Amino acid sequence: MKINGITDIFFDLDHTLWDFDKNSALTFEKIFNLNNINININDFLHHYVPINLKYWRLYREDKIEKEALRFARLNETFLAINLKLEKDLIIKLSEDYISHLSSFNYLFENTFEILDYLSINYNLHIITNGFEEVQQRKLVNSNINKYFKTVTNSEMVGVKKPNPKIFNFALDLADAKVSQSLMIGDSYEADIIGAKNIGMDVVFFDINNRAIDSELKQIDNLIQLKKYL
């Protein structure tokens, strides 16, 4: 069913357009090689992925600062795989990770196709909880920056999704009306619940196609947005 009356579409970036898991894994391989750390990358990622999600949840809830997040997620992962590294080295790895993360820019399947399609009839925007300096490089280096009229990140606003302030800030920046706007994202809590709480329509993007809410508009491939828009 087509969604009528939409003029502005807001996308999350990581895990929605930009393939964070793939790019992150490649970045870790690169920085471990650069720092001569012999490690089983699959074993590392097995522990890191849920640990990273835990710390991002704490960051989203304002229970941890950015620098603490960057250090703690690595430190806890190394402890989980029984690898003892000096604090200075972990700090260096956390800095290297941020520096090199945007050197890999794999996007989800059909990202360019759907952005080309949507940009003809809609104003496109980004709302992200990611760090400002990294997110901008991702957009530019992956060659999708040109599609978006505005980019709102949590550091600009001082709060993170699902806080309504970041959605209202993004709407004001875009000069868009909530009744004519749509949020597309992968996080049920941050993107979907956050947007719905201010009255914005939503589409949930989940490559694993989890059954979360039968009433929810949901896709597992970006090209499926064509059935709604």
Secondary structure, 3 states (H helix, E strand, C coil): CCCCCCCEEEECCECCCECHHHHHHHHHHHHHHHCCCCCCHHHHHHHHHHHHHHHHHHHHCCCCCHHHHHHHHHHHHHHHCCCCCCHHHHHHHHHHHHHHHCCCCCECCCHHHHHHHHHCCCEEEEEECCCHHHHHHHHHHCCCHHHCCEEEEHHHHCCCCCCHHHHHHHHHHHCCCHHHEEEEECCHHHHHHHHHCCCCEEEEECCCCCCCCCCCCEECCHHHHHHCC
